[in-house]
Amino acid sequence: MPTLPFFTVDVFTETRFGGNPLAVVMSGEEIDDAAMQALAAEFNLSETTFVLPATDPANTARVRIFNRTAEMAFAGHPMVGTAFVVANQRPDLMTAEFEIPAGTVHVEIERAADGAPIAASIAAPQPLSIGEAVAPDVIAKALRLAPSSVVTTNHAPTVASNGTSYVIAELTSEALTRCDPDLAAFRQARDSHPQFGGRFPVHVYCKEGRTLRARMFAPLARTWEDPATGSANAPLCGLLLSLEPNTGEASFLIHQGVEMGRPSVLRVDARRTSNGIVSTLRGSCVAVMKGEATL
């Protein structure tokens, strides 16, 4: 039976037991897909990553990302946290290239004066893509809110992605604190939107200038609420930039996880390029646990 080392880190926080916890499993090439999925379910975190040898030797590693029920093409906090773990093992590492299903993620490592890694910035693997709109009452019903709680002045609830798709909706500040996911309504929304591939994760926010408060709910993937969602905040900020046609770039500060007692802070820089709107995501990390998993 293979025995694999693993590490857990709290991502998008400078405080242990804040932010979004992540498990990073090393030497994952020794196990198959089913074992990876089973181990991710056992950790029972929003995501677990497996670090494998890169397909292209010019890259740092191939990384597979699993939530509790399925593999993901891209997720933000797993990229930041995995970079932190790998940087702890490689004191010379300042930049990295991670191969994931959605593409290649460029990583920049931030280190303290003593050389210890403290944060990472990642470039989302794909430019912003904006999909179809979703009726406001679908979002309201899924979160047990009044339809008037969904703000449509700037945009309707909209599917957006930088590698993983989310339904993004603006709420009133007061409504954001009252979100209460209705599992039956999420199932109904999924079944009514088969074009979304059996997924219906909802990322909601309110804003004051460039400062945002956000919450993400994906109960169909057994993530009732996520403490910090880089792969949702990246397209959110790209979407907001897209609504300002005369602005070339913008930086956003996002607070998430507050209502669930795991406060997280994310910074996203979105900018227009010849390939579309691209986003860079930064977050701090704190090491928590390490051990071995025997499979």
C-alpha positions in Angstrom: 0.0 0.0 0.0 1.4 3.4 -0.9 2.0 5.9 1.8 1.8 9.5 0.7 3.0 12.6 2.6 0.4 15.4 2.8 0.3 19.0 4.2 -2.6 21.2 5.1 -2.5 25.0 4.8 -5.0 27.8 5.4 -5.2 29.9 2.3 -6.1 33.6 1.9 -5.3 34.4 5.5 -2.4 35.3 7.8 -4.0 33.6 10.8 -4.1 29.9 11.4 -7.7 28.5 11.3 -8.8 31.3 9.2 -9.1 31.4 5.4 -9.8 28.3 3.3 -8.1 25.0 4.3 -6.5 22.9 1.7 -4.9 19.5 1.7 -1.9 19.0 -0.6 -0.8 15.4 -1.3 2.6 14.7 -2.7 3.7 11.8 -5.0 0.2 11.3 -6.2 1.4 9.4 -9.3 1.3 6.2 -7.1 -2.5 6.1 -7.0 -5.4 6.1 -9.5 -8.2 8.5 -10.0 -10.6 6.7 -7.7 -8.2 6.7 -4.8 -7.6 10.4 -5.3 -11.3 11.1 -5.2 -11.7 8.9 -2.1 -8.9 10.7 -0.3 -10.3 14.1 -1.2 -13.7 13.0 0.2 -11.9 11.7 3.3 -10.2 15.1 3.9 -13.7 16.6 3.4 -12.3 20.1 2.5 -13.4 22.3 -0.3 -10.5 20.9 -2.4 -7.5 18.6 -2.2 -4.6 18.7 -4.6 -2.3 16.0 -5.8 1.2 17.1 -7.0 2.6 15.0 -9.9 5.6 15.2 -12.2 5.1 17.7 -15.0 4.3 16.5 -18.5 6.5 19.2 -19.9 9.9 19.2 -18.1 10.0 23.0 -18.4 7.1 23.2 -16.0 7.2 22.8 -12.2 4.5 20.2 -11.6 1.2 18.8 -12.8 -1.5 19.4 -10.3 -4.9 17.6 -10.1 -7.6 19.3 -8.0 -10.5 17.4 -6.5 -13.4 18.7 -4.5 -15.5 16.3 -2.4 -17.3 14.8 -5.4 -15.3 15.5 -8.7 -12.1 16.7 -10.3 -11.9 20.4 -11.2 -10.3 22.0 -14.2 -9.2 25.1 -12.1 -9.6 26.4 -8.6 -7.9 29.4 -7.1 -7.1 28.5 -3.4 -5.7 25.1 -4.4 -3.2 26.8 -6.7 -2.1 29.4 -4.1 -1.9 26.8 -1.4 -0.1 24.2 -3.5 2.5 26.8 -4.5 3.1 27.6 -0.8 3.6 23.9 0.0 6.0 23.3 -2.9 7.9 26.5 -2.1 8.4 25.3 1.4 10.2 22.3 0.0 12.2 24.2 -2.6 13.9 27.2 -1.0 15.1 28.4 -4.5 11.7 28.5 -6.0 10.5 32.0 -6.9 8.2 31.3 -9.9 6.4 28.1 -10.9 4.3 26.8 -13.8 1.5 24.3 -12.8 -0.2 22.2 -15.4 -3.9 21.7 -14.7 -6.8 20.6 -16.9 -7.8 24.2 -17.7 -4.3 25.1 -18.9 -1.0 26.3 -17.4 -1.0 28.5 -14.3 1.9 30.9 -13.8 2.8 31.4 -10.1 5.0 33.9 -8.3 6.1 33.1 -4.8 6.4 35.8 -2.1 9.0 35.1 0.6 9.7 36.8 4.0 13.2 38.2 4.8 14.3 34.8 6.1 13.3 33.1 2.9 10.1 31.5 4.2 7.2 31.6 1.7 4.3 33.7 2.9 2.1 34.2 -0.1 1.6 33.5 -3.8 0.1 35.2 -6.9 -1.4 33.1 -9.7 -2.5 34.0 -13.2 -5.8 32.5 -14.0 -5.3 29.9 -16.9 -7.8 31.4 -19.3 -9.1 34.9 -20.1 -12.6 35.9 -18.9 -15.5 34.3 -20.7 -19.0 35.5 -20.1 -21.9 33.2 -20.7 -25.7 33.5 -20.5 -27.8 35.2 -17.9 -29.8 33.5 -15.3 -33.2 34.8 -14.1 -32.9 36.8 -10.8 -35.7 34.8 -9.2 -33.7 31.6 -9.7 -30.9 33.0 -7.5 -33.3 34.4 -5.0 -35.1 31.1 -4.6 -31.8 29.1 -4.3 -30.7 31.4 -1.4 -34.1 31.9 0.2 -34.2 35.6 -0.6 -36.7 38.0 -1.9 -36.3 38.7 -5.6 -35.7 42.4 -4.8 -32.5 41.3 -3.0 -30.8 40.5 -6.4 -29.3 43.7 -7.8 -29.6 44.0 -11.6 -28.6 47.6 -12.1 -25.1 46.7 -13.3 -25.6 43.2 -14.7 -28.1 40.3 -14.5 -27.0 37.1 -12.7 -24.4 35.9 -15.2 -22.3 32.8 -15.9 -18.6 33.8 -16.0 -15.3 31.8 -16.0 -11.5 32.0 -16.0 -11.4 28.2 -16.2 -14.2 27.1 -14.0 -17.8 28.5 -14.4 -19.9 30.2 -11.7 -23.2 32.0 -11.7 -22.3 35.4 -10.5 -25.0 37.7 -8.9 -24.9 41.0 -7.1 -27.0 41.3 -3.9 -27.8 44.0 -1.5 -25.5 44.2 1.4 -28.2 43.2 3.8 -29.2 40.2 1.7 -25.7 38.9 1.5 -25.6 38.3 5.2 -29.0 36.4 5.1 -28.2 33.8 2.3 -29.6 30.4 3.3 -29.1 27.8 0.5 -32.1 25.7 -0.4 -30.8 22.3 -1.7 -34.0 21.5 -3.5 -33.9 24.9 -5.2 -30.3 24.3 -6.3 -31.3 20.9 -7.7 -34.2 22.5 -9.6 -31.9 25.2 -11.0 -29.4 22.6 -12.1 -32.1 20.5 -13.8 -33.5 23.6 -15.5 -30.1 24.6 -16.9 -28.6 21.4 -18.4 -26.3 23.5 -20.5 -24.2 24.1 -17.3 -23.1 20.5 -17.3 -24.8 19.4 -14.1 -23.2 22.2 -12.0 -24.8 25.2 -10.4 -22.4 27.0 -8.1 -23.5 30.5 -7.1 -21.1 33.3 -6.3 -22.8 36.4 -4.8 -21.3 39.7 -3.8 -21.9 43.3 -2.8 -19.5 46.1 -3.4 -18.4 49.5 -2.2 -16.0 50.9 -4.8 -13.2 48.3 -5.3 -13.8 46.5 -2.1 -16.1 43.5 -2.3 -17.8 41.1 0.1 -18.6 37.7 -1.4 -20.0 34.3 -0.6 -20.0 31.1 -2.7 -22.4 28.2 -2.4 -22.0 24.9 -4.2 -24.2 22.4 -2.1 -24.5 20.1 -5.1 -20.8 19.4 -4.8 -21.2 19.1 -1.0 -19.6 22.5 -0.4 -22.4 24.2 1.4 -20.4 27.4 1.6 -16.8 28.0 0.6 -14.6 30.3 2.8 -12.7 31.7 -0.2 -13.1 31.0 -3.9 -10.3 32.3 -6.1 -11.7 30.7 -9.3 -15.0 32.6 -8.7 -13.5 36.0 -7.6 -11.2 36.1 -10.6 -14.1 36.1 -13.2 -16.2 38.3 -10.9 -13.5 41.0 -11.0 -13.0 40.5 -14.7 -16.8 40.9 -15.2 -16.8 44.2 -13.2 -13.9 45.5 -15.3 -15.8 44.5 -18.5 -18.6 46.9 -17.3 -16.1 49.8 -17.4 -15.2 50.1 -21.1 -12.8 53.0 -20.6 -10.8 51.3 -17.8 -7.8 49.3 -18.7 -7.1 47.6 -15.3 -8.4 47.5 -11.8 -7.5 46.0 -8.4 -10.1 44.6 -6.1 -10.0 43.6 -2.4 -12.4 40.8 -1.6 -13.6 39.7 1.8 -15.1 36.2 2.0 -15.8 33.6 4.6 -16.8 36.1 7.3 -20.3 34.7 7.9 -19.0 31.2 8.4 -16.2 32.1 10.8 -13.3 31.7 8.4 -12.5 35.2 7.3 -10.5 35.4 4.1 -8.9 38.2 2.1 -8.2 37.9 -1.6 -6.7 40.5 -4.0 -7.5 40.3 -7.7 -5.9 42.4 -10.4 -7.9 42.4 -13.6 -6.6 44.0 -16.9 -7.5 44.2 -20.5 -5.1 42.5 -23.0 -5.1 41.6 -26.6 -6.4 38.1 -25.6 -9.2 39.5 -23.4 -9.6 40.3 -19.8 -7.1 38.4 -17.6 -7.0 38.2 -13.8 -4.2 37.6 -11.3 -5.0 36.4 -7.8 -2.9 36.9 -4.7 -3.3 35.3 -1.2 -1.3 34.7 1.9 -1.0 31.2 3.5 -0.3 29.6 6.9 0.9 26.0 7.4 -1.2 24.0 9.7 -0.6 20.2 9.6 1.5 17.5 7.9 1.3 13.7 7.9 1.0 10.6 5.8 -1.9 8.9 4.2 -1.8 5.1 3.6 -3.9 3.8 0.8 
